[in-house]
Amino acid sequence: MHLIHRMNIILYYLVYVFWFLASLLPLRVLYFFSDLNYLLLYFVFRYRRKIVRNNLTSSFPEKSTKEIISIEKEFYRHFCDLFAETIKLFSISEKQMRQRLTFENAEMINAYLGQGRSVSLFLGHYCNWEWISSIPLCLQGEQKRGQIYHALENPAFDKLFLYLRSRFTTECITMEDTFRTVVGWERSGHNSCVGYISDQAPGYPNIHYFTQFLNHDTPVFTGAERITRLIDAVAVYVDITRTDRGHYTCKFVLMSDAVKDVPRFGITEQYFRMLEDQIKASPPYWLWSHNRWKRTREGFNQLYSEEERAKRLSRL
């Protein structure tokens, strides 16, 4: 155990030094390597090509094979750019980040935060979600700032990404600690601004709701809505668009400032409709390599009795 721990520490520093030095290169140089990586990833290693093709084909049955392949190639180009941009996050300055990621309607969330309200930010794995950790650059006040993340299996890489995602004073909260942390802040008198990337695939024990999403009957996480209701936070959608290579716009769109008046699962449904519209408008920028639909209603039905299913699907 001690040997594995030491090896992870060594791995952490080796990768950290390499990535940090690489991050000092101009983005145009990193994009040169990104273009090379695209050729290797797509044509040579064919990384998750089958998953990506199946996801695209089943999500857009109306599109021709030629259109699907075009989206697929553009996705892999963006996927490689995302890796380059994530490396750049190791050393990018506030000034550079402000130039490359601009915020619209930040005054809206600052107004709510100034009133002592907490804000829940709903977003997906779309465009560059790693750079979204810089949202505190547009916030005012002394509220708690957090983002929910799923811990990586490798401790060294988990520590690296924790460093990256907390560079701009955002506290990283594991999914397991979300409820305790966010509700704890509220109960201790601290309002907060917390980001939830809620388009992942929940495990069967965590399925409480299905929705139609990209032509699939899709199980979805509802925890973000549950916490938002519990602390009476303002629900805001983070609409991210890619304006150019290495440049994004982040627009804050109000979903509801009275979530307790919204029907149960209404915020979750609204979030997925907004995310779906965004993906349909520019399909290449969603994370198609994620095996999003590996858990099905059929599998759910086989695991639980009719009574248990009814109980689980009625629980927010």
C-alpha positions as a Markdown table, in Angstrom:
| # | Residue | x | y | z |
|---|---|---|---|---|
| 1 | Met | 0.0 | 0.0 | 0.0 |
| 2 | His | 2.8 | 2.4 | 0.9 |
| 3 | Leu | 4.6 | 1.5 | -2.4 |
| 4 | Ile | 1.5 | 2.3 | -4.4 |
| 5 | His | 1.1 | 5.6 | -2.5 |
| 6 | Arg | 4.7 | 6.6 | -3.3 |
| 7 | Met | 4.2 | 5.6 | -6.9 |
| 8 | Asn | 1.1 | 7.8 | -7.1 |
| 9 | Ile | 3.0 | 10.7 | -5.6 |
| 10 | Ile | 5.8 | 10.3 | -8.1 |
| 11 | Leu | 3.3 | 10.0 | -11.0 |
| 12 | Tyr | 1.5 | 13.1 | -9.8 |
| 13 | Tyr | 4.7 | 15.2 | -9.9 |
| 14 | Leu | 6.0 | 13.8 | -13.1 |
| 15 | Val | 2.7 | 14.5 | -14.9 |
| 16 | Tyr | 2.3 | 17.9 | -13.2 |
| 17 | Val | 5.7 | 19.1 | -14.3 |
| 18 | Phe | 5.2 | 17.8 | -17.9 |
| 19 | Trp | 1.7 | 19.3 | -18.2 |
| 20 | Phe | 2.7 | 22.6 | -16.6 |
| 21 | Leu | 5.7 | 23.0 | -19.0 |
| 22 | Ala | 3.4 | 22.1 | -21.9 |
| 23 | Ser | 0.9 | 24.6 | -20.7 |
| 24 | Leu | 3.5 | 27.4 | -21.2 |
| 25 | Leu | 3.4 | 26.9 | -24.9 |
| 26 | Pro | 1.1 | 29.2 | -26.9 |
| 27 | Leu | -2.3 | 27.7 | -27.7 |
| 28 | Arg | -1.5 | 27.8 | -31.4 |
| 29 | Val | 1.4 | 25.4 | -30.7 |
| 30 | Leu | -0.8 | 23.2 | -28.6 |
| 31 | Tyr | -3.4 | 23.2 | -31.4 |
| 32 | Phe | -0.7 | 21.9 | -33.8 |
| 33 | Phe | -0.3 | 18.9 | -31.5 |
| 34 | Ser | -4.1 | 18.7 | -31.2 |
| 35 | Asp | -4.3 | 18.3 | -35.0 |
| 36 | Leu | -1.8 | 15.5 | -34.9 |
| 37 | Asn | -3.6 | 13.8 | -32.0 |
| 38 | Tyr | -6.9 | 14.0 | -34.0 |
| 39 | Leu | -5.3 | 12.0 | -36.9 |
| 40 | Leu | -4.0 | 9.4 | -34.5 |
| 41 | Leu | -7.1 | 9.2 | -32.3 |
| 42 | Tyr | -9.6 | 9.0 | -35.2 |
| 43 | Phe | -7.8 | 7.2 | -38.0 |
| 44 | Val | -5.1 | 5.0 | -36.2 |
| 45 | Phe | -6.4 | 4.2 | -32.7 |
| 46 | Arg | -10.0 | 4.7 | -33.6 |
| 47 | Tyr | -10.7 | 5.7 | -30.0 |
| 48 | Arg | -14.3 | 4.8 | -29.0 |
| 49 | Arg | -15.3 | 5.1 | -32.7 |
| 50 | Lys | -18.1 | 2.5 | -32.3 |
| 51 | Ile | -19.6 | 4.2 | -29.2 |
| 52 | Val | -19.5 | 7.7 | -30.9 |
| 53 | Arg | -21.0 | 6.4 | -34.1 |
| 54 | Asn | -23.8 | 4.5 | -32.3 |
| 55 | Asn | -24.6 | 7.5 | -30.1 |
| 56 | Leu | -24.8 | 9.9 | -33.1 |
| 57 | Thr | -26.8 | 7.5 | -35.3 |
| 58 | Ser | -29.3 | 6.7 | -32.7 |
| 59 | Ser | -29.6 | 10.4 | -31.6 |
| 60 | Phe | -30.1 | 11.7 | -35.1 |
| 61 | Pro | -31.9 | 9.0 | -37.1 |
| 62 | Glu | -32.9 | 11.6 | -39.7 |
| 63 | Lys | -29.3 | 12.4 | -40.7 |
| 64 | Ser | -27.5 | 10.6 | -43.5 |
| 65 | Thr | -24.3 | 8.6 | -43.0 |
| 66 | Lys | -22.4 | 11.4 | -44.6 |
| 67 | Glu | -23.8 | 13.9 | -42.1 |
| 68 | Ile | -23.1 | 11.6 | -39.2 |
| 69 | Ile | -19.4 | 11.1 | -40.3 |
| 70 | Ser | -19.0 | 14.8 | -40.7 |
| 71 | Ile | -20.2 | 15.5 | -37.1 |
| 72 | Glu | -18.1 | 12.6 | -35.9 |
| 73 | Lys | -14.9 | 14.0 | -37.3 |
| 74 | Glu | -15.7 | 17.5 | -36.0 |
| 75 | Phe | -16.3 | 16.0 | -32.6 |
| 76 | Tyr | -12.9 | 14.3 | -32.5 |
| 77 | Arg | -11.2 | 17.5 | -33.6 |
| 78 | His | -12.9 | 19.4 | -30.8 |
| 79 | Phe | -12.2 | 16.6 | -28.3 |
| 80 | Cys | -8.5 | 16.9 | -29.0 |
| 81 | Asp | -8.7 | 20.7 | -28.7 |
| 82 | Leu | -10.4 | 20.2 | -25.4 |
| 83 | Phe | -7.4 | 18.2 | -24.1 |
| 84 | Ala | -5.1 | 21.0 | -25.3 |
| 85 | Glu | -7.2 | 23.6 | -23.7 |
| 86 | Thr | -7.3 | 21.6 | -20.4 |
| 87 | Ile | -3.5 | 21.5 | -20.4 |
| 88 | Lys | -3.4 | 25.3 | -20.9 |
| 89 | Leu | -5.6 | 25.6 | -17.8 |
| 90 | Phe | -2.5 | 24.8 | -15.7 |
| 91 | Ser | -0.9 | 28.2 | -16.3 |
| 92 | Ile | -3.4 | 30.4 | -18.1 |
| 93 | Ser | -3.7 | 33.8 | -16.6 |
| 94 | Glu | -6.9 | 35.6 | -15.5 |
| 95 | Lys | -6.4 | 38.1 | -18.3 |
| 96 | Gln | -6.1 | 35.4 | -20.9 |
| 97 | Met | -9.1 | 33.5 | -19.6 |
| 98 | Arg | -11.2 | 36.6 | -19.7 |
| 99 | Gln | -10.2 | 37.1 | -23.3 |
| 100 | Arg | -11.1 | 33.5 | -24.3 |
| 101 | Leu | -14.2 | 32.9 | -22.1 |
| 102 | Thr | -16.6 | 35.8 | -22.0 |
| 103 | Phe | -19.7 | 35.9 | -19.7 |
| 104 | Glu | -23.1 | 37.3 | -20.6 |
| 105 | Asn | -25.8 | 38.2 | -18.1 |
| 106 | Ala | -23.5 | 37.8 | -15.1 |
| 107 | Glu | -25.2 | 40.8 | -13.6 |
| 108 | Met | -28.4 | 38.6 | -13.2 |
| 109 | Ile | -26.7 | 36.0 | -10.9 |
| 110 | Asn | -24.8 | 38.7 | -9.1 |
| 111 | Ala | -28.0 | 40.4 | -8.3 |
| 112 | Tyr | -29.5 | 37.3 | -6.8 |
| 113 | Leu | -26.3 | 36.6 | -4.9 |
| 114 | Gly | -26.3 | 40.1 | -3.6 |
| 115 | Gln | -29.8 | 39.5 | -2.2 |
| 116 | Gly | -28.5 | 36.6 | -0.2 |
| 117 | Arg | -29.9 | 34.0 | -2.6 |
| 118 | Ser | -28.0 | 30.9 | -3.6 |
| 119 | Val | -27.6 | 30.0 | -7.3 |
| 120 | Ser | -27.5 | 26.6 | -8.9 |
| 121 | Leu | -25.8 | 26.5 | -12.3 |
| 122 | Phe | -27.0 | 23.7 | -14.6 |
| 123 | Leu | -24.7 | 22.7 | -17.4 |
| 124 | Gly | -23.6 | 19.8 | -19.5 |
| 125 | His | -20.5 | 18.2 | -21.0 |
| 126 | Tyr | -20.7 | 20.7 | -23.8 |
| 127 | Cys | -18.0 | 22.9 | -25.4 |
| 128 | Asn | -15.3 | 23.4 | -22.8 |
| 129 | Trp | -16.7 | 22.6 | -19.4 |
| 130 | Glu | -13.2 | 22.6 | -17.7 |
| 131 | Trp | -12.8 | 26.3 | -18.4 |
| 132 | Ile | -16.2 | 27.0 | -16.8 |
| 133 | Ser | -14.4 | 26.6 | -13.4 |
| 134 | Ser | -13.3 | 30.2 | -14.1 |
| 135 | Ile | -16.9 | 31.5 | -13.4 |
| 136 | Pro | -15.8 | 33.1 | -10.1 |
| 137 | Leu | -14.0 | 35.7 | -12.3 |
| 138 | Cys | -17.4 | 37.2 | -13.0 |
| 139 | Leu | -18.9 | 36.8 | -9.5 |
| 140 | Gln | -19.1 | 39.5 | -6.9 |
| 141 | Gly | -19.4 | 39.1 | -3.1 |
| 142 | Glu | -18.3 | 36.6 | -0.6 |
| 143 | Gln | -20.5 | 33.6 | -1.3 |
| 144 | Lys | -19.3 | 30.0 | -1.3 |
| 145 | Arg | -18.4 | 28.8 | -4.8 |
| 146 | Gly | -18.4 | 25.2 | -5.7 |
| 147 | Gln | -18.5 | 22.6 | -8.5 |
| 148 | Ile | -19.6 | 19.0 | -8.3 |
| 149 | Tyr | -17.2 | 16.4 | -9.7 |
| 150 | His | -16.8 | 12.7 | -9.9 |
| 151 | Ala | -13.5 | 11.6 | -8.4 |
| 152 | Leu | -11.1 | 9.8 | -10.8 |
| 153 | Glu | -10.0 | 6.3 | -10.0 |
| 154 | Asn | -6.3 | 7.2 | -10.2 |
| 155 | Pro | -5.3 | 9.3 | -7.2 |
| 156 | Ala | -2.5 | 11.1 | -9.1 |
| 157 | Phe | -4.8 | 12.2 | -11.9 |
| 158 | Asp | -7.6 | 13.0 | -9.5 |
| 159 | Lys | -5.3 | 15.3 | -7.6 |
| 160 | Leu | -4.1 | 17.0 | -10.9 |
| 161 | Phe | -7.7 | 17.7 | -12.0 |
| 162 | Leu | -8.6 | 19.0 | -8.5 |
| 163 | Tyr | -5.7 | 21.5 | -8.8 |
| 164 | Leu | -6.9 | 22.6 | -12.3 |
| 165 | Arg | -10.5 | 23.0 | -11.3 |
| 166 | Ser | -9.8 | 25.0 | -8.2 |
| 167 | Arg | -7.4 | 27.5 | -9.8 |
| 168 | Phe | -10.0 | 30.2 | -9.9 |
| 169 | Thr | -11.1 | 29.8 | -6.2 |
| 170 | Thr | -13.8 | 27.2 | -6.9 |
| 171 | Glu | -14.2 | 24.5 | -4.3 |
| 172 | Cys | -14.4 | 21.0 | -5.8 |
| 173 | Ile | -17.1 | 18.9 | -4.1 |
| 174 | Thr | -17.4 | 15.1 | -4.7 |
| 175 | Met | -20.8 | 13.8 | -5.7 |
| 176 | Glu | -21.0 | 11.9 | -2.5 |
| 177 | Asp | -20.4 | 15.0 | -0.4 |
| 178 | Thr | -22.7 | 17.4 | -2.4 |
| 179 | Phe | -25.7 | 17.3 | -0.2 |
| 180 | Arg | -23.8 | 17.6 | 3.1 |
| 181 | Thr | -21.6 | 20.4 | 1.8 |
| 182 | Val | -24.1 | 22.6 | 0.0 |
| 183 | Val | -27.0 | 22.2 | 2.5 |
| 184 | Gly | -24.4 | 22.7 | 5.3 |
| 185 | Trp | -23.4 | 26.1 | 3.8 |
| 186 | Glu | -27.0 | 27.2 | 3.6 |
| 187 | Arg | -27.7 | 26.1 | 7.2 |
| 188 | Ser | -24.7 | 28.0 | 8.5 |
| 189 | Gly | -25.9 | 31.2 | 6.8 |
| 190 | His | -23.7 | 31.2 | 3.7 |
| 191 | Asn | -25.3 | 31.5 | 0.3 |
| 192 | Ser | -23.5 | 29.8 | -2.6 |
| 193 | Cys | -23.0 | 29.5 | -6.3 |
| 194 | Val | -22.6 | 25.9 | -7.3 |
| 195 | Gly | -22.2 | 24.3 | -10.7 |
| 196 | Tyr | -23.8 | 20.9 | -11.6 |
| 197 | Ile | -22.9 | 19.0 | -14.7 |
| 198 | Ser | -26.0 | 16.8 | -14.7 |
| 199 | Asp | -25.9 | 14.9 | -18.0 |
| 200 | Gln | -24.0 | 11.9 | -16.8 |
| 201 | Ala | -25.5 | 8.4 | -16.6 |
| 202 | Pro | -26.7 | 7.5 | -13.1 |
| 203 | Gly | -26.2 | 4.0 | -11.7 |
| 204 | Tyr | -29.4 | 1.9 | -11.4 |
| 205 | Pro | -29.7 | 2.6 | -7.6 |
| 206 | Asn | -29.7 | 6.4 | -8.3 |
| 207 | Ile | -32.4 | 6.3 | -11.0 |
| 208 | His | -35.5 | 8.3 | -10.0 |
| 209 | Tyr | -36.6 | 9.8 | -13.3 |
| 210 | Phe | -36.6 | 9.0 | -17.1 |
| 211 | Thr | -36.9 | 11.6 | -19.8 |
| 212 | Gln | -36.8 | 11.7 | -23.6 |
| 213 | Phe | -33.3 | 13.0 | -24.5 |
| 214 | Leu | -31.8 | 13.0 | -28.0 |
| 215 | Asn | -34.3 | 10.3 | -29.2 |
| 216 | His | -33.6 | 8.0 | -26.2 |
| 217 | Asp | -35.6 | 7.0 | -23.1 |
| 218 | Thr | -32.9 | 8.3 | -20.7 |
| 219 | Pro | -32.4 | 7.9 | -17.0 |
| 220 | Val | -31.1 | 11.1 | -15.5 |
| 221 | Phe | -29.7 | 12.5 | -12.3 |
| 222 | Thr | -32.2 | 14.6 | -10.2 |
| 223 | Gly | -29.9 | 15.5 | -7.3 |
| 224 | Ala | -29.3 | 19.0 | -8.6 |
| 225 | Glu | -33.0 | 19.8 | -8.6 |
| 226 | Arg | -33.4 | 18.2 | -5.2 |
| 227 | Ile | -30.7 | 20.4 | -3.6 |
| 228 | Thr | -31.9 | 23.5 | -5.4 |
| 229 | Arg | -35.4 | 23.0 | -4.0 |
| 230 | Leu | -34.2 | 22.2 | -0.5 |
| 231 | Ile | -32.2 | 25.4 | -0.2 |
| 232 | Asp | -34.6 | 27.5 | -2.4 |
| 233 | Ala | -31.8 | 28.4 | -4.8 |
| 234 | Val | -32.2 | 30.2 | -8.1 |
| 235 | Ala | -31.9 | 27.7 | -11.0 |
| 236 | Val | -29.8 | 29.1 | -13.9 |
| 237 | Tyr | -28.8 | 27.3 | -17.1 |
| 238 | Val | -25.3 | 27.9 | -18.4 |
| 239 | Asp | -25.5 | 28.2 | -22.2 |
| 240 | Ile | -22.0 | 27.8 | -23.7 |
| 241 | Thr | -21.2 | 28.4 | -27.3 |
| 242 | Arg | -17.9 | 28.1 | -29.2 |
| 243 | Thr | -17.3 | 31.3 | -31.1 |
| 244 | Asp | -13.9 | 30.4 | -32.5 |
| 245 | Arg | -11.2 | 27.9 | -31.8 |
| 246 | Gly | -10.2 | 28.5 | -28.2 |
| 247 | His | -12.9 | 31.1 | -27.7 |
| 248 | Tyr | -16.2 | 30.6 | -25.9 |
| 249 | Thr | -19.2 | 32.6 | -24.7 |
| 250 | Cys | -21.0 | 31.6 | -21.5 |
| 251 | Lys | -24.5 | 33.0 | -21.2 |
| 252 | Phe | -26.5 | 32.7 | -17.9 |
| 253 | Val | -30.2 | 32.0 | -18.6 |
| 254 | Leu | -32.7 | 32.1 | -15.8 |
| 255 | Met | -34.7 | 28.8 | -15.4 |
| 256 | Ser | -36.6 | 29.7 | -12.2 |
| 257 | Asp | -36.2 | 31.9 | -9.1 |
| 258 | Ala | -39.1 | 30.1 | -7.4 |
| 259 | Val | -38.2 | 26.4 | -7.9 |
| 260 | Lys | -40.6 | 25.3 | -5.1 |
| 261 | Asp | -43.5 | 26.5 | -7.3 |
| 262 | Val | -42.3 | 24.4 | -10.3 |
| 263 | Pro | -43.8 | 20.9 | -10.6 |
| 264 | Arg | -41.7 | 18.0 | -9.4 |
| 265 | Phe | -38.9 | 17.1 | -11.9 |
| 266 | Gly | -39.8 | 20.3 | -13.8 |
| 267 | Ile | -36.4 | 21.8 | -13.4 |
| 268 | Thr | -34.7 | 18.6 | -14.5 |
| 269 | Glu | -37.0 | 18.4 | -17.5 |
| 270 | Gln | -36.3 | 22.1 | -18.4 |
| 271 | Tyr | -32.6 | 21.5 | -18.1 |
| 272 | Phe | -32.6 | 18.6 | -20.5 |
| 273 | Arg | -34.8 | 20.4 | -23.0 |
| 274 | Met | -32.3 | 23.4 | -23.0 |
| 275 | Leu | -29.3 | 21.1 | -23.3 |
| 276 | Glu | -30.9 | 19.1 | -26.1 |
| 277 | Asp | -31.6 | 22.3 | -28.0 |
| 278 | Gln | -28.0 | 23.4 | -27.6 |
| 279 | Ile | -26.7 | 20.0 | -28.8 |
| 280 | Lys | -29.0 | 19.9 | -31.8 |
| 281 | Ala | -27.9 | 23.4 | -32.8 |
| 282 | Ser | -24.2 | 22.4 | -32.8 |
| 283 | Pro | -23.8 | 18.6 | -32.3 |
| 284 | Pro | -20.0 | 18.2 | -32.4 |
| 285 | Tyr | -19.4 | 19.9 | -29.1 |
| 286 | Trp | -21.1 | 17.4 | -26.8 |
| 287 | Leu | -19.2 | 14.5 | -25.2 |
| 288 | Trp | -20.3 | 11.7 | -27.6 |
| 289 | Ser | -17.6 | 9.3 | -26.5 |
| 290 | His | -19.4 | 8.9 | -23.2 |
| 291 | Asn | -21.5 | 5.7 | -23.1 |
| 292 | Arg | -24.6 | 7.7 | -22.1 |
| 293 | Trp | -27.3 | 5.1 | -22.7 |
| 294 | Lys | -25.7 | 2.0 | -21.2 |
| 295 | Arg | -28.5 | 1.8 | -18.6 |
| 296 | Thr | -32.0 | 1.3 | -19.8 |
| 297 | Arg | -35.5 | 1.2 | -18.5 |
| 298 | Glu | -35.6 | -2.5 | -19.4 |
| 299 | Gly | -32.6 | -3.1 | -17.1 |
| 300 | Phe | -34.2 | -1.0 | -14.4 |
| 301 | Asn | -37.4 | -3.0 | -14.6 |
| 302 | Gln | -35.5 | -6.3 | -14.4 |
| 303 | Leu | -33.7 | -5.1 | -11.2 |
| 304 | Tyr | -36.7 | -3.9 | -9.2 |
| 305 | Ser | -40.3 | -5.0 | -8.6 |
| 306 | Glu | -43.2 | -3.0 | -9.8 |
| 307 | Glu | -43.8 | -1.7 | -6.3 |
| 308 | Glu | -40.1 | -0.8 | -5.8 |
| 309 | Arg | -40.0 | 0.9 | -9.2 |
| 310 | Ala | -43.0 | 3.1 | -8.4 |
| 311 | Lys | -41.5 | 4.1 | -5.1 |
| 312 | Arg | -38.1 | 5.0 | -6.7 |
| 313 | Leu | -39.6 | 6.9 | -9.6 |
| 314 | Ser | -41.8 | 9.0 | -7.3 |
| 315 | Arg | -38.8 | 10.1 | -5.2 |
| 316 | Leu | -37.1 | 13.4 | -6.0 |
